[in-house]
Amino acid sequence: MRKMGLAVLAAVLALAVTGCAPLVVGGAVAVVADEAIEQDQGGDGLF
């Protein structure tokens, strides 16, 4: 019974991580773009 609960929990966590992946990737892209603008133009960057 305990192994079944852990398997269900692992499946739910895998789906949650997969659903959040675009947000994480998008956030990383925004941070990299902001840093690139700061290095290129100086100032505060995009944000």
Secondary structure in CASP SS format (residue, H / E / C, confidence):
PFRMAT SS
TARGET T0000
AUTHOR 0000-0000-0000
METHOD secondary structure of the structure
MODEL  1
M C 1.00
R H 1.00
K H 1.00
M H 1.00
G H 1.00
L H 1.00
A H 1.00
V H 1.00
L H 1.00
A H 1.00
A H 1.00
V H 1.00
L H 1.00
A H 1.00
L H 1.00
A H 1.00
V H 1.00
T H 1.00
G H 1.00
C H 1.00
A H 1.00
P H 1.00
L H 1.00
V H 1.00
V H 1.00
G H 1.00
G H 1.00
A H 1.00
V H 1.00
A H 1.00
V H 1.00
V H 1.00
A H 1.00
D H 1.00
E H 1.00
A H 1.00
I H 1.00
E H 1.00
Q H 1.00
D H 1.00
Q H 1.00
G C 1.00
G C 1.00
D C 1.00
G C 1.00
L C 1.00
F C 1.00
END
